[in-house]
Amino acid sequence: MSVSSLGYIGLSVSDQEAWKAFLGDILGMMEGVPDGDTTRMRMDGYAWRIAIEPGEEDDLVYTGYEVPDVASLRDIRERLRNIGVEVTDGSPELCAQRGVMGLFQCEDPSGLQIEVFYGPNVLTDIPFVSPAGIKEFVTGEQGLGHIFMESSDIDRLREFYVEGMGFEMSDIIHMPLDPSTPDVSVDLEFYHCNPRHHTIGLAPGGGNKRMHHFMLEVPTMDDVGFTIDRAERAGVPVPIPLGRHSNDLVTSFYMVSPSGFAVEFGYGGIVIDDNWKLARHTTPSMWGHRGLGGR
Ligand SMILES: [Fe+2]
């Protein structure tokens, strides 16, 4: 078994106001009830999906993966203990803070705080209303989107996420870094835990941030197009313009977030099932995405 989905992420950011405007006015997320000085943003019926806490890291500082019930929580905890991961059960205070019925915490091999939870607060009385006019995001069983992380120790991360958390590989993109030196390439690895093609991606890298980008998905091309316009009007840098990925077939573009890492925004990702077969791609994108992987 695996975790069910990416439930929430926590970011430590040096410019909270800029992040609030970015997630709200540009990406269309709704402000939820804050947790002290931590702003929390919604994208569906869940009480929150992205927490923005004041800090200096300008990076991902924790991720919360959802499981359906307490039995599944125990199963994942056992899997992690079996590969030598130290696991701490969440206190009632922490569960109340996160708004979940139960959780445990551990660290992935890069030192990222991982939480596995069940029973999130769901707000049927305060429906999601986007300040930017997005009707809905693609969440549900596919979770909030995906995160793409860079690490200098992919082997240990792979063991943690596959053997511990139960992820399965979706495919690999063998990507040249520059068209002029096609023999210099990296392997990007993509992993799923539900019908979303990938919930996590791993790339070798020695960058100073864990987070390369996170991705949010909307149901229509118009939702993406209007977001491109909002980003352009607000002067948000778009280092990678519209394109369609080779593996999950998402049509997307990438913005620079107020913390420097990227945010991918797209639509049309494929959903996968138990008959999924591994594949190896030699380009990140079918078309577009100029600037990505030497394209
Ligand atoms: Fe992505």
Boltz pocket constraint, residues with backbone or C-beta under 6 A from the ligand:
constraints:
  - pocket:
      binder: B
      contacts: [[A, 146], [A, 148], [A, 213], [A, 214], [A, 215], [A, 264]]
      max_distance: 6.0
